[in-house]
Structure formats: structure tokens, C-alpha cells
Amino acid sequence: MIENKVKKILVIGSGGREHAICEAFLQSSQKIKIYVLPGNAGTATIAENISSIKINEHQKIIDFCYEKEIDFVFVGPEQPLVDGLVDELENNQILAFGPSKIASQLEGSKIFMKKIADDNSIPTAQYKTFIDAKEAIEFTQKIGFPCVVKADGLASGKGVVIVENFQEAKKIIEEILNGKFGNAGKKIIVEEFLKGFEASYFVISDGKNFLPLGFAHDHKKVAENEVGLNTGGMGTYAPSPFISKELEQKIIQTIIKPTLDGMNKINTPFKGILFAGLMINNDEAKLLEFNVRFGDPETQVLLPRIKSDFITLIESAIDGDLANYKINFNEEKKVVCVVICSKGYPEDYIKNSEIKNLNIVESKINNDARFNNVKILHAGTSIKDQKIIATGGRVLNIVAQANSFDEARNIAYQVVDLIDWPEGFVRKDIALKACL
């Protein structure tokens, strides 16, 4: 073994999740060089962005890995996983973290996910699958309102709609089956509406073994008090103050373990991050959906709680060696992430506005003891003429750690108030429920 060898890592993606992953890698004592493809203005300060290659240009990614002698690739977003990037990398003897193309159907096809749930007695909502609008509309009357309409495939987080009445159901079903989400909506699911509160649960799997990474709660609606349109996430917090160790064990035994065992039964072992979206009602949990990667912005509050070397954890999963790994967590810390979005998001939002004083604010929090446990993670940003430009809907993540949720959210909002960006907005009630 060559001593002092620099480990080279390629991270695929451009969001706050990928910035958080890079930050976690940098906590390692190992010598590393991180490339991010394509990255954002934040990752540019801690890694080398590769903007000349697109995420769907698999052969160019493979060639880049050979050229730079990449030790492993961490695939962040769902689309390249569903497209089979991990398979192609592995077929070219390049180590990669993430599930195979077939295993990624747990997120890529809601119908596939429901079949796994059915075949392995996993608790989930009652449902039926449709390709015919008339039959689907009739079924909504049988199942009752509110009910849930889901496009089968990936629809950028917008393919799940809660419908309150018959007219709304008719409109949504016809729109989806008539091409609103393209091929993702060729088939749909109509399912019962589950009551309770939502939680996100994460595990890391090497195909045989898995380790829990914990719970996070996100705020999906665009406005305070959970009203308005669904978004990709306006903020998150971790750990969960609402879920007992007993319920966590029940979730592992009734949802996580049967899913991973079920994937092995069909000869499709799941390697990577399994993210279960759950509905909790009293002491019962039902599966809403699976994602096959870290959530965004859940990653931003999960990773700061991991004390173990994150590089070693990921390499152990790639090598199929999680049975011998123990993750250490910072059990005391509460973490809150407030997402700053462009005005108009999640619909048509203001694009290409300048965030005027971000460099000054970042310098301030690095040199002010009050903000020792705060990170500004970039999501939808780029650099143009040495200015930081907001290019996405979700633009910045303010992540604060403290000994209480109250303290963490107060610090996060103090940093929000320092940023001079009139075109941005936040929800003011992130993690408020955790403080009550």
C-alpha cells in the first residue's frame, strides 16, 4: 500500500445534497481530492467542479474516471441511478456507490415498489394501477376522498398529488395520463390517503447487511403551516423527537428488512442508500414510497450527526463489508436546515439574480463564535463574472447544529437574515414543531 496516497472521489450531482456529501468526505483524516460533476458555486470552493460533462453522458464519465484514476464514484441524484450509471461504471471496473438500474426501480417505478411491498407483506396504502383514465376516475369514488394519485415514474418530485374531490381527481388523472409528466405518467397509481405524520428513514446497505442512519423530518409545502404547493423540501430537521426506539425497531422488522430480503429473493441485491418515506399513526408505520439515494435536503441534517469516517463507511458498503462496521453518531446534536428559495418556486421562479453579499456572510460565520456550528450549503447556484448567481428554485441551505432544536433554528434564521438577496424567500416555521 502506498502511504500518503491521495484518494480521488467523484461525486455526481449539483445540489445541496452533493455539497453536504463533499463536506462529510472532507471531515475524514484521509488525504482526498474531490471532483463534483457538475457541482455548484459552493462545491467549487472545496472541490473541483466538472461542468464540461453532463450527468447523462455515461461514457464521458467513465473516460474521466480512467483519466483521473478515480477511487470511487458517489452517485447523488435519482435519475442517473435509474438510468443505470452504477452498472456501467462497475462493468468498466470502476467502484461506485449506489444501487443498480433494476434495484433503482424501487424509486423509478412506484408500481415496482408496490409489488415488492405486496410480495413481502410490507404495510402500505391500499391501491390499484391504471393506464385508463375512466377506470382510474371510477376507482377514486370507490376508495373515497381525499385520495392520492401518483405517476409511476420519476417526475422531479411533482408526480404525487393529493386530490380532495371527484372533479380534482378527474382533472389530475387526465392530465397525467395525457402526458403532463411524459413517459413517467403512462401508468398511474390511485391509493388511499393515509393519516398521521410523515417521517423519512434512512439505511445504508451493502447488498446483504444494512445499518440505520436515522430519521429526518422535512417540510414539503411551500408555505407556513404546511399549506400551498408541494416542493422538493423547504427545510428539514434531525433526529426525530417523535419516534421511539421501539417504533424504529418495528419499522426495521416490518419494512426495511423485508424489502432488502425481497430484493435479494429476486436476485437484485440493493446496495446504497435506502430512504423510506413513512406515514406514522400512533405506534404504526406504513410505507409511502422508497427513494434509492440520500434525500435533499434530508442529507444536510443527517450527515453532520455521523461521527464515523464517512469515506470508510461508503467504501465498506461498496466492498460488502458493513457487517463489521459500527457507525458512531453525535447523539446530543440537533440539526436544522432552512432552505432559501427563489421567489415563485415551485412554479415559475426568478432566475439568474445575484446573491450580493454571500461571500461576506460566509466569511462572517467562519470567524464568529456564535456561528461555529453553521454551514451554508449551495444548491441552485453558479459563478458568473465572480458573482454568485441563483440558478435554481432551491438555492441555499442554512444548516445549524446545537444542543436543542430551538437554539439550532434560531441560529439558522439569524444567518438567513444576514443574506442580502431580495429575490429569495424562506418558510419561517422550519423545525418549530420539534420545539413545542
N, C-alpha and C positions, 0 to 999 in steps of 0.2 A: 504493500500500500504506500502510495506517495504521500509523504507528510506535507501538511500545509497546502494541499491541493484545493483550488478554488472550485466550489460546487456551482454548476451552472444550471439555473432553473428557468424554464419558460412558462409564464402564466398567460393563459388565453382569456381575453375579456377586456372590458373598458369601464366597468362600473365601480361603485363604492365597494362592492364585494371584493373585486380584484385588488383595489388599493388596500383593503383590510388584510387580505391574504399576504400581500407583499410585506406589510408591516409585521405580521406574525412571523414570517420567514426571517425577517431582519432581527428578531429577538434571539435567534439562535447564536450559539457561540461558534458555529462553523463559519468558515470563510465562504462567502457566496457572491455570485453575480446573478442578478435577476433581469430577465428580459420580459417585457409585457407587450402582448400583441392584441389590439393596437395600443392600449393604455389610454391615459388621460393626463391632464396637466399636473395632477397630484402624483401619479406614479412616475412621471418624468423627473421628479426631484429625488427619488430613491432607487430608481431602476432605469433601464434603457428601453424606451418605447420603440416598437417596431410598427410604424404606420404604413410601410410600403407593401405589406402583405395583408390580405383580407382574411377574416376568420374562416370563410368557406373555401379558401384556396389551399386545400389539404396537401397537395404535392409540394407547393412552395414552403409550407410549414415543415414538412418532412426534410426538404433540402436545407432549410435554415437550421434545423436540429443537427443534421450531419455537419454542416459548415462550422457551427459554434460548439460542437461537441456537448450538446445539452445532456445533463444527467437525468432529468425527468421533466415531464410536461404536466402542469396542473391546468385542467380544463375547467374554467369557471362557469360559463353560461350553459343553458339547456340546449340551444339549437345545435352547436357543434357536437354535443354528446348524442343527440337524437340522429344527427347526420352521420354518425359513425367515425368521428375523428380518432377516438381512442383505439378502435380496431385497426385503423390504417397505420397509426403510429406503432402499435405493437407488432403488426405484420412486417414492419420495417425495423424491428429490433430496437425501438425507441421506448423507454419506460414512460408510462403515462398514468395519471391518476384520474379515475372516473369510470363509469360503467360502460359496457359495450353498447353497440347500437340496439341490439334486441332488448337488453336489460333496461335501456333508457326509455323503452316503451311504457314503463311504469308512469312516466310523466308525459311522454309523447302521444300516448293514446289512453284516454280515460276509459274506453271500453276494455282495453287490455288490463288496466288496473283493476276494474270491477271484476273481470273474470278471475284474476289472481285472488281477489278477496272472496269471491264465491267459492272457488275451488279449495280454499284453505280456511273456510269458516271465520273470516275476519269480519268483525262488526262494522257495517257501513249502512248508508241510507238505502231504502228500497228504490228501485229504478227500473227503467226499460230503455232500450236502444232503438233509435228510429232513423230511417232515411226518407220517410214520407211525412210531409208536414201535416196532412189531415189526420193521420193516425196519432202523431205526437200531440196535436192540439186536443184531440179527443181524450187522450190519456191524462192530460193536465186536469180535466174535470173529474176524472176518477180518483186521482191522487190528492186533489184538493189544493187550496191556496193558503199561504204562499207556497210555491214550489220552485225548484231550481232547474234551469236549462243550461246545459254545458255542451260546447263544441268539443268534438272528440279529440282534435289535435291541438298543437301549440298555437295560441292566439295572443301572444305578448301580454298575458295576464288579464285579457279582456274577454275571454271566452266563457266565463261563468256569470250567469245573470239570475238574480232572484226576481221572480215575477209575482206580482201581488193579486192579479185578477186575470180573467179569461182574455180580455182584449189585449192586455200587455203580453200575455203568453203567445197569443196568435201572431202579434207583430214581431216579437223576438224570434220565434221559431221560424217564421217565413223568411225573415232577414238572414238568419244564419244559414238555413238550407239553400237560400238563393245566392249565397256567395259572399256574405259580409266578411267572413274570415277566410275566404279562399278555400283551399283543399282541407284546411283544419275543420271546416264546418260541413263536410259532406255527410258526416254522420253526427247525430247528437244523442245525448242522454237527457232524459227527464227524470228527476228524482225528488223524493220527499224532502221537505225543508226540516232540518234538524234544529232543535232548540238547545240553548246553552251558551257557552263562551268558547272562542277558538283559542287554540294553542298550537305552536309549532314545536315538533320534537325531532331531534337530530341524532343520528348514529353514524359512525364510520365503520365500514365493513371491508374485509379483505377477501370476501367470497365464501368464507367458512365461518369466521369469527367476526364479532362486532363489539364495539364499545360505545356507550352512551356519551353524547356531547352536551346534552341538556335541552332545556326548554327556552323558548323566547316567545314573547307576545308582540304582535305587530298591529299597527293601526292602518287599516286598508282604505277607509273612506277619506275623501279629500278634506272634509270639514270637521270641526269640533263636534263632540258627542256622537261620533260615528254616523254622520249624515252626508249625503251627496254621492258623487260617483265613486266607483271603485278605482283604486290606483295600484301601482306596484308596491306601495308601502310608504306612509308618511312619517313613520318612526317606529322604534322598537325598544324593548327593554328585556333584560335577563338578570338573574334567573326568575323563574315563575314563583310569585308568592302565594299562588292559589292551588298548586298541585302537590299532593303529599307523596312521600316516598312509596307508600302502598299503592297509590294510583299509578305511579310511574312503573312499578313492577308489573301491574296488571296490563298496562299499555305494551310493555316489552313482551309479555307472555301471550297476549291475545292479538297483537297487531304486528309488532316488529319481527319477532322470531318466526311466526307462521309465514310472513311474507318472504323473508330470506330463505327459509326452508322450502317454501313453494317455488321460488326461483331456481333453487338447486334441483328440485324434482323435475323441472322441465329442461334441465341441463343448461340453465342460463344463470350462472352464479353472479350475484350482484357485488361489484367492487366499487367503492367510492362512498359518497355521502348520500344517505337515505334520509329524506326530510318528509316527515309525516304531518300533514295538516289535519288537526283533530278537532272534533266538537266534544266538549266536556259538559256533561249534565249530571250534577251531583257526583257520584263516585263511578260514573260510567263514561267511557270514551268510545267514540265512533270515528272511523276513518273518513275524512272528506276527500283527500287527494294525496298523492305522492308527488314530490319533486325529487329529482335524481342528482341534486347538487346543493351546495350551500345556498340559502336564501339571501336575497338582497332587499332590505337591509338587516336581516337577522344575523348574518355573519359578523357584522360590525359590533354586535354586543356579545356574541358567543366567544369569539377568538380571544378578546382581552382577558377572559376568565381562565384560559388554559395556561398553566404554568410550565407544562412539559415542553420540550423542544419540538416545535411544530414540524420542522423538516424531518426529524426522526420518526414522528408519528405518521406522516404521509408516506415515507419510504417503507415503514413497517407494513402499512396497508398494501402498498404496491407489491411488496415481497411476500404477502400472505402470512405475515408473522405477528398479527395482532394478539394472538393467544398469549404471547409472552410480554405484552406491553401494558403498562399501567399509566393512565393519564392522571396527572395531578392538576387540580383546579384551585383557583383562588376563591375559596368558599365564601369569604366575607364580602367581596366586592359586588356592588350593584352597578349595572351598566345601562345607560340610557343613550339612545341615538335619536336625534332630531333631524329630519330631512328637510332641507331647504329646496323648494321647487320654483320653477319659472311660472310666473302668473299666467293663468289659463290652463295649466296642467290639471287633469289628464287629457283635456281636449287640445285645441289649437293653442299653443303657448308661445310666449315671446322668445324669439331665438336670437342668438349672437349678441346679447348685451354684455357689457363689461362689468365684471365684479371689481370695483375700483380699488379697494384697499386690502384685498385678501392677503397679500404678502406682508403687509404691516401687521395685520391681525395675527397671522401665523407666527411672526417674529415675537409679538407680544406674549402669546400664550406659551412660547418656548422659554421666555425669560421672566415670567411672572409666577411665583409660587402658588398663587390661587388656582392656576390652570395647569398644574403639573400633570394631572390625570385626564387631560383633554386632548383629543386628536381631531383635526379637520380632515376628513377623508373626501376625496373628489369622486364624483360620479359622472355627471354630464358636463365636462369641461375640456377646453383645449387652450393652447397658447398661440396667440397671433400678434405679431409685432411686439413681443414681450409683454403682452397684456393677457390676463386670464379671462377667457370668454365662456359664457354659459351656452352650451350647445344642446343640452338635453332638457327633458322635463324635470327629472330629479337631478339636482345639480351638486349639492354639497351635503355631507353627513357630519353633524357635530356629535362626537361620541365622548361622553363623560363618565368617569368611574368615581365612585365614592362609597362610603360605608352605609349610606341609606339612599333610597330612590329619591327622596325629597331633595337631598343635597346634590345628587347627580343631575337631576333635571334642572335645578336652579342654576348650576354651573353651565350646563349646556345652553340654556336660554340667555345667560349673560354673554356668552360668545356669539350667539346668533345676533344679539343687539349691537355687537361691535362691528358687524359686517355691513359695509355701505353698498347695498345692492337693492335699489328700489323696485327692480323688476322681479324680486323674489318674494316668496311667502312661506310661512310655516303654520302647522297646527300648534296651538298653544297648550294643548292638553295631553301631550305625549307622556305616558307613564303616570298620569295623575291617579288612575285607579289603584296603582301599586302603593300610593302614598296614603290612601284613605283607611 
